[in-house]
Amino acid sequence: MFDLTDRVALVTGAASGIGAEVASALAAQGARVAGADLAEVTGTASAHRVDVADPDAAEACVREVVDRHGRLDVLVNSAGIALLAPALELGIEDWRRTLDVNLTGSWLMARAAGRVMVEQGHGRIVNLASQAASSGLEKHAAYCASKAGINGLTRTLAVEWGPHGVTVNAVSPTVVLTELGRRAWDNPAGEAHRAEIPARRFAEPSEIAAAVVYLASGEAAMVNGAELKVDGGFTAR
């Protein structure tokens, strides 16, 4: 199951964290993975430099992947940032940058990839949302807004592109124990947050990657416009 042999997958944010784990998991299922990031990407079939918030860069990245590999079957929008502050103290530049990268960047990459996928009559797009898409979190005003927007974008693209053989879904993790996640949550706030999660733990990167692999596979062909929550039950309350 979940065989992706000969599929071409483009993963943004692939230099580290969830994106790197997703790229590795897709490759393990047989996909040819193009990794894209502002930082240097290693260990993928091809590496691409992209600022997802730049419309021209997003279009150029997709063209490069298609020119290199001949097609594009899967896009995973994993690039993202979290600039946190209380709402009364959040600066406009941090607000704009968060929305630009997390939401606008996902739309620009999806639009560029969607043109290719609609024309070829097949495609899978997986957007990384968050438990913050449906729960209010202190100091996360911009981040929550951007991730809630991801879910609205996901549903709309699913409706528009579904008739052309393209599915668009989202994965919403809780805190993920990447290197960055461990540093950010290895403190009393992390202990308190874990206690709020029915599973009483945070997610491993491999668990998020597994959800993405499923949504990218043929077995998920009838899953479209969905938000797959990998949050240990945090948003079930």
Residue frames as qw, qx, qy, qz and C-alpha x, y, z in Angstrom:
[[0.000, 0.886, 0.464, 0.000, 0.00, 0.00, 0.00],
 [0.131, -0.944, 0.030, 0.301, 0.92, 3.68, -0.47],
 [0.711, 0.009, 0.399, 0.579, 3.29, 2.86, -3.33],
 [0.171, 0.909, 0.029, -0.380, 4.57, 6.05, -4.97],
 [0.626, -0.133, 0.544, 0.543, 6.95, 4.49, -7.46],
 [0.364, 0.319, 0.492, 0.723, 7.68, 6.84, -10.39],
 [0.085, -0.916, -0.386, -0.074, 5.67, 9.66, -8.83],
 [0.409, 0.341, -0.151, 0.833, 7.34, 13.06, -8.67],
 [0.410, -0.790, -0.442, 0.110, 6.85, 14.93, -5.40],
 [0.263, 0.557, -0.161, 0.771, 7.82, 18.51, -4.60],
 [0.568, -0.631, -0.465, 0.248, 8.24, 19.30, -0.89],
 [0.114, 0.780, -0.137, 0.600, 8.74, 22.86, 0.35],
 [0.493, -0.716, 0.349, -0.350, 10.54, 23.46, 3.62],
 [0.976, 0.073, -0.207, 0.004, 12.54, 20.32, 2.86],
 [0.368, 0.624, -0.537, 0.433, 15.84, 21.44, 4.38],
 [0.071, 0.184, -0.779, 0.595, 14.84, 20.54, 7.93],
 [0.421, 0.030, 0.497, -0.758, 12.09, 19.57, 10.35],
 [0.688, 0.318, 0.552, -0.347, 8.79, 18.19, 9.10],
 [0.597, 0.697, -0.201, -0.341, 9.63, 18.94, 5.48],
 [0.148, 0.560, -0.813, -0.058, 12.82, 16.89, 5.59],
 [0.417, -0.040, 0.866, -0.271, 10.99, 13.99, 7.26],
 [0.693, 0.509, 0.303, -0.411, 8.21, 14.13, 4.66],
 [0.460, 0.692, -0.481, -0.280, 10.73, 14.16, 1.81],
 [0.055, -0.386, 0.919, -0.065, 12.44, 11.08, 3.25],
 [0.538, 0.165, 0.740, -0.368, 9.15, 9.24, 3.77],
 [0.675, 0.611, 0.039, -0.413, 7.95, 9.93, 0.23],
 [0.326, 0.630, -0.685, -0.165, 11.26, 8.73, -1.18],
 [0.289, -0.219, 0.909, -0.206, 11.01, 5.55, 0.89],
 [0.644, 0.381, 0.573, -0.335, 7.73, 4.81, -0.91],
 [0.638, 0.250, 0.578, 0.442, 9.40, 5.16, -4.30],
 [0.252, 0.940, 0.225, -0.049, 8.76, 8.81, -5.17],
 [0.567, 0.273, 0.010, 0.777, 11.32, 11.00, -6.88],
 [0.287, -0.840, -0.368, 0.277, 11.46, 13.91, -4.47],
 [0.350, 0.567, 0.006, 0.746, 12.33, 17.48, -5.35],
 [0.458, -0.608, -0.443, 0.474, 13.20, 19.36, -2.18],
 [0.202, 0.686, 0.145, 0.683, 12.72, 23.13, -2.06],
 [0.514, -0.714, -0.313, 0.357, 13.72, 25.63, 0.60],
 [0.093, 0.974, -0.171, 0.119, 15.51, 28.93, 1.18],
 [0.458, -0.646, 0.609, 0.049, 18.22, 26.88, 2.89],
 [0.288, 0.429, -0.807, -0.286, 20.31, 24.20, 1.23],
 [0.901, -0.037, 0.175, -0.396, 18.47, 20.91, 0.68],
 [0.095, 0.465, -0.873, -0.111, 20.34, 17.60, 0.69],
 [0.294, -0.016, 0.938, -0.182, 19.34, 13.98, 0.22],
 [0.618, 0.521, 0.404, -0.428, 16.62, 14.49, -2.41],
 [0.718, 0.353, 0.490, 0.346, 16.54, 13.63, -6.10],
 [0.348, 0.540, 0.140, 0.753, 16.83, 17.33, -6.89],
 [0.327, -0.553, -0.408, 0.648, 17.21, 20.48, -4.80],
 [0.169, 0.674, 0.378, 0.612, 15.64, 23.86, -5.51],
 [0.215, -0.196, -0.353, 0.889, 16.04, 27.29, -3.89],
 [0.127, -0.591, -0.562, -0.565, 12.71, 29.07, -3.40],
 [0.102, 0.091, 0.451, -0.882, 11.11, 31.85, -1.39],
 [0.076, 0.443, 0.884, 0.126, 7.54, 30.58, -1.44],
 [0.045, 0.754, 0.412, -0.509, 6.20, 34.07, -0.76],
 [0.021, 0.516, -0.397, -0.759, 7.66, 35.33, -4.06],
 [0.771, 0.443, 0.267, -0.372, 5.21, 34.68, -6.95],
 [0.556, 0.683, -0.444, -0.165, 7.95, 34.51, -9.58],
 [0.058, -0.478, 0.862, -0.159, 10.08, 32.18, -7.45],
 [0.648, 0.069, 0.661, -0.372, 7.15, 29.83, -6.86],
 [0.772, 0.567, 0.028, -0.286, 6.40, 29.62, -10.58],
 [0.363, 0.695, -0.620, -0.032, 10.08, 29.12, -11.41],
 [0.354, -0.351, 0.832, -0.244, 10.45, 26.34, -8.84],
 [0.771, 0.256, 0.505, -0.292, 7.58, 24.33, -10.30],
 [0.660, 0.697, -0.212, -0.182, 8.92, 24.85, -13.84],
 [0.063, 0.644, -0.760, 0.064, 12.34, 23.63, -12.73],
 [0.549, -0.131, 0.784, -0.257, 10.86, 20.47, -11.23],
 [0.790, 0.472, 0.298, -0.253, 8.80, 19.69, -14.33],
 [0.482, 0.765, -0.414, -0.102, 11.77, 20.40, -16.61],
 [0.102, -0.547, 0.819, -0.140, 13.99, 18.14, -14.50],
 [0.365, -0.041, 0.901, -0.230, 11.59, 15.25, -13.88],
 [0.088, -0.112, -0.793, -0.593, 9.04, 15.52, -16.70],
 [0.439, -0.557, -0.570, -0.414, 5.95, 15.82, -14.50],
 [0.072, -0.262, 0.570, -0.775, 4.66, 16.73, -11.04],
 [0.498, -0.329, -0.769, -0.230, 2.34, 14.42, -9.14],
 [0.559, -0.638, -0.480, 0.222, 2.55, 15.59, -5.53],
 [0.151, 0.613, -0.209, 0.747, 3.06, 18.95, -3.85],
 [0.587, -0.556, -0.514, 0.287, 3.57, 19.18, -0.09],
 [0.040, 0.785, -0.061, 0.616, 3.42, 22.72, 1.30],
 [0.752, -0.430, -0.392, 0.309, 5.53, 22.36, 4.42],
 [0.373, 0.273, -0.166, 0.871, 7.39, 25.68, 4.44],
 [0.368, -0.808, -0.376, -0.264, 6.32, 27.84, 7.36],
 [0.288, 0.303, -0.450, 0.789, 7.36, 30.19, 10.12],
 [0.466, -0.707, -0.531, 0.014, 6.07, 31.05, 13.60],
 [0.220, 0.339, -0.235, 0.884, 6.66, 34.61, 14.81],
 [0.454, -0.584, -0.672, 0.025, 5.00, 34.72, 18.21],
 [0.105, 0.115, -0.321, 0.934, 3.94, 37.61, 20.40],
 [0.133, 0.530, 0.680, -0.488, 0.90, 38.73, 22.38],
 [0.336, 0.672, 0.567, 0.337, -1.65, 40.24, 20.00],
 [0.092, -0.978, -0.147, 0.118, -1.28, 43.71, 21.50],
 [0.365, -0.728, 0.413, 0.406, 2.47, 43.59, 20.90],
 [0.718, 0.209, 0.566, 0.346, 2.59, 41.83, 17.53],
 [0.044, -0.556, 0.263, 0.787, 4.22, 44.05, 14.93],
 [0.684, 0.577, 0.075, -0.439, 2.77, 44.53, 11.46],
 [0.352, 0.611, -0.675, -0.217, 5.91, 43.23, 9.78],
 [0.185, -0.175, 0.953, -0.164, 5.78, 39.95, 11.74],
 [0.611, 0.380, 0.512, -0.470, 2.08, 39.66, 10.94],
 [0.604, 0.659, -0.201, -0.401, 2.65, 40.19, 7.23],
 [0.180, 0.523, -0.827, -0.104, 5.65, 37.89, 7.03],
 [0.389, -0.014, 0.878, -0.278, 3.76, 35.07, 8.78],
 [0.658, 0.519, 0.367, -0.403, 0.80, 35.38, 6.41],
 [0.425, 0.714, -0.433, -0.350, 3.10, 35.78, 3.40],
 [0.076, 0.406, -0.909, -0.045, 5.04, 32.58, 4.07],
 [0.316, 0.056, 0.899, -0.297, 2.44, 30.30, 5.64],
 [0.513, 0.551, 0.553, -0.356, -0.68, 31.22, 3.67],
 [0.453, 0.785, -0.165, -0.388, 0.25, 33.20, 0.57],
 [0.013, -0.545, 0.810, 0.216, 3.26, 30.96, -0.02],
 [0.437, 0.105, 0.889, -0.085, 1.11, 27.84, 0.11],
 [0.555, 0.678, 0.342, -0.339, -1.35, 29.40, -2.34],
 [0.283, 0.778, -0.422, -0.369, 1.39, 30.47, -4.76],
 [0.134, -0.341, 0.919, 0.145, 2.99, 27.02, -4.78],
 [0.484, 0.317, 0.791, -0.198, -0.40, 25.32, -5.08],
 [0.496, 0.747, 0.096, -0.431, -1.42, 27.61, -7.94],
 [0.195, 0.663, -0.644, -0.329, 1.78, 26.91, -9.86],
 [0.187, -0.141, 0.972, 0.019, 1.56, 23.16, -9.25],
 [0.517, 0.424, 0.615, -0.418, -2.19, 23.11, -9.85],
 [0.483, 0.664, -0.239, -0.519, -1.79, 24.37, -13.40],
 [0.178, 0.414, -0.872, -0.191, 0.45, 21.40, -14.16],
 [0.233, 0.051, 0.936, -0.258, -1.72, 18.88, -12.35],
 [0.552, 0.503, 0.362, -0.558, -5.03, 20.03, -13.85],
 [0.475, 0.607, -0.443, -0.458, -3.54, 19.81, -17.33],
 [0.210, 0.309, -0.925, -0.073, -2.19, 16.30, -16.77],
 [0.718, -0.254, -0.392, -0.516, -5.45, 15.17, -15.10],
 [0.834, -0.320, -0.418, 0.163, -3.89, 13.95, -11.85],
 [0.262, 0.526, -0.416, 0.694, -2.30, 15.34, -8.73],
 [0.623, -0.582, -0.490, 0.181, -2.09, 15.40, -4.96],
 [0.123, 0.614, -0.246, 0.740, -1.58, 18.56, -2.91],
 [0.645, -0.519, -0.513, 0.225, -1.05, 18.33, 0.84],
 [0.025, 0.750, -0.144, 0.645, -0.93, 21.52, 2.88],
 [0.482, -0.158, -0.666, 0.547, 0.51, 21.66, 6.40],
 [0.336, -0.745, -0.168, -0.551, -2.00, 23.36, 8.66],
 [0.200, 0.240, -0.696, 0.646, -1.93, 23.00, 12.46],
 [0.278, -0.545, -0.752, 0.246, -4.00, 22.47, 15.58],
 [0.115, -0.394, -0.159, 0.898, -3.71, 26.28, 15.64],
 [0.114, -0.174, -0.585, -0.784, -6.10, 26.36, 12.67],
 [0.490, -0.503, -0.573, -0.423, -9.04, 25.54, 14.92],
 [0.616, -0.605, -0.405, 0.300, -7.84, 26.44, 18.44],
 [0.026, 0.940, -0.114, 0.321, -6.90, 29.80, 19.88],
 [0.823, -0.168, -0.233, 0.490, -3.37, 29.79, 21.28],
 [0.265, -0.921, -0.013, 0.287, -1.78, 32.59, 23.26],
 [0.237, -0.679, 0.438, 0.539, 0.84, 34.60, 21.34],
 [0.419, 0.062, 0.802, 0.421, -0.20, 32.88, 18.09],
 [0.405, 0.652, 0.282, -0.575, -2.49, 35.50, 16.50],
 [0.361, 0.626, -0.469, -0.509, -0.70, 35.62, 13.15],
 [0.006, -0.231, 0.964, 0.128, 0.12, 31.91, 13.14],
 [0.362, 0.343, 0.803, -0.327, -3.45, 30.86, 13.99],
 [0.462, 0.672, 0.086, -0.572, -4.83, 33.18, 11.31],
 [0.257, 0.546, -0.676, -0.423, -2.45, 31.80, 8.69],
 [0.061, -0.075, 0.995, 0.020, -3.24, 28.17, 9.49],
 [0.434, 0.483, 0.611, -0.453, -6.99, 28.74, 9.60],
 [0.420, 0.672, -0.222, -0.568, -6.57, 30.29, 6.17],
 [0.031, 0.332, -0.904, -0.266, -4.81, 27.12, 4.99],
 [0.299, 0.255, 0.903, -0.174, -7.92, 25.09, 5.73],
 [0.445, 0.685, 0.270, -0.511, -10.15, 27.52, 3.84],
 [0.257, 0.634, -0.559, -0.468, -7.75, 27.48, 0.90],
 [0.157, -0.152, 0.972, 0.087, -7.59, 23.68, 0.98],
 [0.428, 0.440, 0.730, -0.300, -11.36, 23.28, 0.78],
 [0.421, 0.745, 0.003, -0.517, -11.71, 25.77, -2.06],
 [0.171, 0.550, -0.727, -0.374, -8.98, 24.20, -4.19],
 [0.291, 0.030, 0.954, -0.058, -10.45, 20.76, -3.54],
 [0.491, 0.596, 0.507, -0.382, -13.79, 21.91, -4.93],
 [0.377, 0.779, -0.216, -0.452, -12.29, 23.63, -7.96],
 [0.208, 0.580, -0.753, -0.231, -9.69, 21.03, -8.92],
 [0.574, -0.069, 0.780, -0.238, -11.38, 17.80, -7.84],
 [0.777, 0.509, 0.242, -0.279, -13.17, 17.41, -11.21],
 [0.509, 0.749, -0.420, -0.059, -9.74, 17.42, -12.87],
 [0.917, 0.026, -0.362, 0.166, -8.34, 14.53, -10.85],
 [0.318, 0.425, -0.465, 0.708, -6.50, 16.69, -8.31],
 [0.599, -0.652, -0.465, 0.029, -7.09, 16.23, -4.59],
 [0.154, 0.569, -0.326, 0.739, -6.18, 18.89, -2.03],
 [0.720, -0.557, -0.415, -0.008, -6.02, 18.07, 1.67],
 [0.033, -0.769, 0.393, -0.503, -4.45, 19.39, 4.87],
 [0.729, -0.190, -0.582, 0.308, -2.63, 17.82, 7.79],
 [0.261, -0.803, 0.112, -0.524, -2.98, 19.52, 11.19],
 [0.670, 0.007, -0.625, 0.402, -0.36, 18.44, 13.71],
 [0.533, -0.836, -0.107, 0.081, 0.01, 19.27, 17.35],
 [0.153, -0.848, 0.497, 0.104, 3.50, 20.27, 18.51],
 [0.939, 0.297, -0.155, 0.077, 5.99, 18.15, 16.58],
 [0.665, -0.656, 0.262, 0.244, 9.27, 17.07, 18.13],
 [0.675, 0.624, -0.089, 0.384, 11.59, 18.34, 15.46],
 [0.580, -0.009, -0.303, 0.756, 14.85, 19.88, 16.65],
 [0.059, -0.362, -0.002, -0.930, 13.17, 23.28, 16.70],
 [0.641, -0.495, -0.348, -0.472, 10.08, 21.89, 18.42],
 [0.772, -0.294, -0.451, 0.337, 12.13, 20.27, 21.17],
 [0.366, 0.086, -0.237, 0.896, 13.97, 23.51, 21.89],
 [0.240, -0.389, -0.140, -0.878, 10.78, 25.58, 21.92],
 [0.722, -0.421, -0.226, -0.501, 8.74, 23.27, 24.17],
 [0.721, -0.076, -0.581, 0.371, 11.31, 21.73, 26.53],
 [0.024, 0.248, -0.346, 0.905, 10.12, 23.94, 29.38],
 [0.194, 0.248, 0.745, -0.588, 7.22, 24.33, 31.85],
 [0.518, 0.379, -0.049, -0.765, 4.96, 25.64, 29.07],
 [0.473, 0.245, -0.775, -0.340, 5.61, 22.41, 27.18],
 [0.079, -0.068, -0.939, 0.327, 4.76, 20.30, 30.19],
 [0.351, 0.341, 0.451, -0.746, 1.50, 22.20, 30.62],
 [0.544, 0.378, -0.334, -0.671, 0.60, 21.84, 26.96],
 [0.314, 0.139, -0.932, -0.115, 1.29, 18.10, 26.93],
 [0.115, 0.192, 0.827, -0.515, -1.16, 17.76, 29.81],
 [0.474, 0.402, 0.135, -0.772, -3.85, 19.34, 27.62],
 [0.505, 0.324, -0.652, -0.464, -3.43, 16.66, 24.94],
 [0.898, -0.191, 0.120, -0.378, -5.44, 13.49, 25.61],
 [0.906, 0.254, -0.293, 0.169, -2.55, 11.36, 24.29],
 [0.589, -0.786, 0.112, 0.151, -0.32, 13.16, 26.84],
 [0.626, -0.269, 0.395, 0.616, 2.54, 13.61, 24.39],
 [0.274, 0.708, -0.231, -0.608, 3.64, 15.56, 21.34],
 [0.894, 0.423, 0.110, -0.100, 3.94, 14.12, 17.82],
 [0.599, -0.336, 0.515, 0.513, 7.03, 12.63, 16.24],
 [0.224, 0.548, -0.385, -0.708, 7.98, 13.94, 12.76],
 [0.009, 0.068, -0.944, -0.323, 7.53, 10.44, 11.33],
 [0.210, 0.483, 0.801, -0.284, 3.86, 10.47, 12.38],
 [0.296, 0.717, 0.061, -0.629, 3.21, 13.63, 10.39],
 [0.117, 0.444, -0.714, -0.528, 5.12, 12.25, 7.42],
 [0.172, 0.153, 0.972, 0.047, 3.01, 9.07, 7.51],
 [0.322, 0.657, 0.520, -0.441, -0.17, 11.13, 7.23],
 [0.242, 0.695, -0.299, -0.607, 1.25, 13.02, 4.26],
 [0.042, -0.231, 0.908, 0.347, 2.29, 9.79, 2.52],
 [0.289, 0.405, 0.853, -0.161, -1.24, 8.45, 2.88],
 [0.326, 0.766, 0.270, -0.484, -2.82, 11.58, 1.40],
 [0.138, 0.643, -0.530, -0.535, -0.29, 11.53, -1.46],
 [0.228, -0.123, 0.950, 0.176, -1.08, 7.92, -2.32],
 [0.356, -0.111, -0.676, -0.636, -3.63, 6.24, -4.54],
 [0.288, -0.366, -0.860, 0.210, -5.34, 4.81, -1.47],
 [0.033, -0.517, -0.409, 0.751, -6.50, 8.35, -0.59],
 [0.115, 0.197, 0.575, 0.786, -8.01, 9.05, -4.02],
 [0.247, -0.664, -0.615, -0.346, -11.46, 9.66, -2.52],
 [0.425, -0.658, -0.328, 0.528, -10.16, 11.93, 0.24],
 [0.314, 0.441, 0.247, 0.804, -10.51, 15.53, -0.93],
 [0.200, -0.671, -0.065, -0.710, -10.88, 18.79, 0.97],
 [0.784, -0.508, -0.355, 0.030, -10.19, 17.05, 4.29],
 [0.063, -0.765, 0.486, -0.417, -8.24, 18.14, 7.33],
 [0.858, -0.106, -0.487, 0.126, -6.42, 15.17, 8.85],
 [0.335, -0.825, 0.279, -0.361, -5.70, 16.03, 12.48],
 [0.798, 0.067, -0.495, 0.337, -2.62, 14.43, 14.00],
 [0.079, -0.642, 0.265, -0.715, -2.93, 16.11, 17.38],
 [0.254, 0.017, -0.867, 0.429, -3.45, 13.36, 19.94],
 [0.233, -0.634, -0.737, -0.031, -7.01, 14.58, 20.48],
 [0.221, -0.218, -0.249, 0.917, -6.18, 18.17, 21.44],
 [0.259, 0.017, -0.210, -0.943, -8.87, 19.67, 19.21],
 [0.380, -0.312, -0.836, -0.244, -11.41, 16.96, 20.10],
 [0.157, -0.322, -0.647, 0.674, -12.25, 18.73, 23.36]]
